[in-house]
Amino acid sequence: MKFAVIVFPGSNCDVDMYHAIKDELGEEVEYVWHTEEDLDRFDGILLPGGFSYGDYLRSGAIARFSNVMKQVIKAADAGKPVLGVCNGFQILLEAGLLPGAMRRNDSLKFICRNVELKVENNETMFTGAYEKGEVITIPIAHGEGNYYCDEETLAELKDHNQIVFTYHGQNPNGSLADIAGITNAKGNVLGMMPHPERAVDSLLGSADGLKLFQSIVKYWREAHVVHA
């Protein structure tokens, strides 16, 4: 399986994402600059964290208009796995690939620490290696991670089982319904504020994030089995 790590001006978690895929997962991966106009050669698309375009206007608001985003949308429409982490999640929201919006943390302060997440849905291509209800430890690092949507959208997220991760024990940012990660209705686009790529080795304090990337590869391989 071959992954693209999309790099915007201001991305700073692209190296972490690349390391997680190449060194921990053992799959092919390339950095792809925001001007790229063809992602057809990739099987999975990863939008890393950081401060794309300095977070001017709103987080992700300018990155959403980058050339590469047309190709990210094309990949999502084709059913390819698309993962946006932290700033990547914010970009997916701005691009309309996921519903809702991000607000400043309730504390109005940047938060950087480990948090506990509960796996609400383990039947997605991103969570198949987890148990439903499993509590995992993943780090966060954001100032605008307070997820918000209207009541109708929240009801749809719940009805379609699109809420994949919630904060467990303590909500660090005020996110509505403790939401930490959601998918689109089709289930192939995941946005999450916590950083699974920073939790792929026990030396980092947790290896719980590695299962997410393993889930993607397992799903992809099972979907692309060549029957004799």
C-alpha positions in Angstrom: 0.0 0.0 0.0 1.3 3.4 -0.9 0.5 6.6 1.1 0.8 10.3 0.4 1.7 12.7 3.2 0.4 16.0 2.0 2.7 18.9 3.0 1.4 22.5 3.2 3.4 25.6 4.1 3.4 25.4 7.9 2.9 21.6 8.2 5.0 20.4 11.1 3.8 16.9 11.8 4.6 15.5 8.3 7.8 14.0 9.4 6.1 12.2 12.3 3.5 10.8 9.8 6.1 9.7 7.4 8.0 7.9 10.2 4.9 6.1 11.4 4.2 4.8 7.9 7.7 4.0 6.7 9.5 2.9 9.9 6.8 1.5 12.1 4.2 0.3 9.6 6.6 -0.7 6.9 4.6 0.6 4.0 5.5 2.9 1.1 5.1 6.6 1.6 6.0 9.9 -0.1 5.8 13.5 0.9 3.5 15.4 -1.5 3.7 19.2 -1.8 0.5 21.2 -1.8 0.9 22.2 -5.5 0.5 18.5 -6.6 -2.3 17.9 -9.1 -2.2 14.1 -9.4 -2.7 11.6 -6.5 -3.8 8.7 -8.5 -0.7 6.7 -7.8 -1.5 6.6 -4.0 -3.8 4.3 -2.2 -4.2 6.3 1.0 -4.0 10.1 1.7 -2.7 11.6 5.0 -3.1 15.2 6.0 -0.8 15.9 8.9 -0.9 18.4 11.7 0.7 21.8 12.0 -0.2 25.4 11.1 -0.9 25.4 7.4 -0.5 28.9 6.0 0.0 30.1 9.5 -3.6 29.3 10.5 -4.6 32.7 9.0 -8.3 33.5 8.8 -9.1 30.2 10.4 -7.3 26.9 10.8 -7.3 25.1 7.5 -9.2 27.9 5.7 -6.5 28.7 3.2 -5.1 25.2 2.8 -8.6 24.2 1.7 -8.0 26.1 -1.6 -4.6 24.5 -2.4 -4.3 22.7 -5.7 -3.8 19.3 -4.0 -7.2 19.5 -2.3 -9.0 18.9 -5.6 -7.1 15.6 -5.7 -7.8 14.8 -2.1 -11.5 15.3 -2.7 -11.2 13.1 -5.9 -9.5 10.4 -3.8 -12.2 10.6 -1.1 -15.0 10.4 -3.7 -13.2 7.3 -5.1 -13.4 5.6 -1.7 -9.7 5.8 -0.9 -8.9 6.2 2.8 -8.3 9.8 3.7 -7.0 10.7 7.2 -6.7 14.2 8.6 -5.0 14.7 11.9 -5.2 17.9 14.0 -4.7 20.6 11.3 -5.5 18.0 8.8 -8.9 17.5 10.5 -9.5 21.2 10.4 -8.7 21.3 6.6 -11.1 18.4 6.0 -13.8 20.4 7.8 -13.1 23.6 5.8 -13.1 21.5 2.5 -16.5 20.1 3.3 -15.3 16.5 3.4 -16.5 16.3 7.0 -19.4 18.2 8.7 -19.0 20.7 11.5 -16.3 23.3 12.4 -13.5 23.9 14.9 -13.5 26.6 17.6 -10.9 27.7 20.1 -10.3 25.5 23.1 -12.6 26.4 26.0 -9.5 27.4 28.0 -8.3 29.6 25.1 -4.9 28.0 25.6 -2.8 25.6 23.5 -2.9 22.1 25.0 -0.2 19.5 24.5 -0.4 16.3 26.5 -1.6 12.7 26.4 -5.3 12.0 26.6 -7.5 8.9 26.8 -9.8 8.2 23.9 -12.7 5.7 23.8 -13.2 3.8 20.5 -16.9 4.3 19.8 -16.9 2.5 16.4 -14.5 -0.3 15.5 -16.2 -1.2 12.3 -14.5 1.4 10.1 -11.4 1.0 7.9 -9.5 3.0 10.4 -10.5 1.1 13.6 -10.8 -2.6 12.8 -7.8 -3.5 14.9 -9.5 -2.0 18.1 -12.2 -3.4 20.3 -15.4 -1.4 20.6 -15.2 0.6 23.9 -11.4 0.2 24.1 -9.7 3.0 25.8 -6.4 4.2 24.2 -3.8 6.8 25.0 -3.0 9.3 22.2 -1.4 12.8 22.5 -3.0 16.0 21.5 -1.4 19.3 20.6 -3.8 22.1 19.5 -5.3 25.4 20.3 -8.5 25.0 18.1 -9.8 21.5 18.8 -13.2 22.4 20.1 -15.4 20.5 17.6 -18.9 22.0 17.0 -21.9 21.3 14.8 -25.6 22.0 15.0 -28.1 19.6 16.6 -29.3 18.2 13.3 -25.7 17.3 12.2 -24.9 15.8 15.6 -28.0 13.6 15.4 -26.9 12.4 11.9 -23.4 11.7 13.2 -24.9 9.5 16.0 -27.5 7.9 13.8 -24.9 6.8 11.2 -22.3 5.8 13.7 -19.8 8.4 12.4 -18.5 9.4 15.8 -15.4 7.1 15.9 -13.4 8.5 18.9 -14.5 10.4 22.0 -12.5 11.9 24.9 -12.6 9.5 27.8 -12.6 10.7 31.4 -11.9 14.4 30.7 -12.7 16.6 27.7 -9.6 18.7 27.2 -11.1 21.3 24.8 -14.8 21.6 25.2 -15.6 19.6 22.1 -19.3 18.9 21.6 -20.4 15.5 22.9 -16.7 14.8 23.7 -16.0 14.2 20.0 -12.4 13.5 19.2 -12.8 12.0 15.7 -15.5 11.5 13.1 -15.9 10.0 9.6 -17.9 11.0 6.6 -21.1 9.0 5.9 -19.2 6.7 3.5 -16.7 5.9 6.2 -13.5 6.4 4.2 -12.6 9.9 5.5 -11.5 10.3 9.1 -10.7 13.5 10.9 -9.3 13.4 14.5 -7.6 16.0 16.7 -5.4 13.6 18.6 -2.1 12.4 16.9 -2.0 8.6 16.3 1.3 9.1 14.4 2.9 10.2 17.7 1.8 7.0 19.5 3.3 4.2 17.3 6.1 3.0 19.7 6.0 2.3 23.4 9.2 4.4 23.7 7.0 7.4 22.9 4.7 6.6 25.8 2.1 4.7 23.8 1.8 2.5 20.8 -2.0 2.7 20.6 -2.0 4.8 17.5 -0.2 2.1 15.4 -3.4 0.0 15.3 -5.1 2.8 13.4 -2.6 2.6 10.5 -2.6 -1.2 10.7 -6.4 -1.2 10.3 -6.1 0.9 7.1 -3.6 -1.5 5.6 -5.5 -4.6 6.6 -8.7 -3.2 5.1 -7.0 -2.1 1.9 -5.3 -5.5 1.4 -8.5 -7.4 2.0 -10.3 -5.2 -0.5 -7.6 -5.7 -3.1 -7.1 -9.5 -2.8 -6.6 -11.0 -6.3 -8.7 -14.1 -6.5 -7.2 -16.9 -8.6 
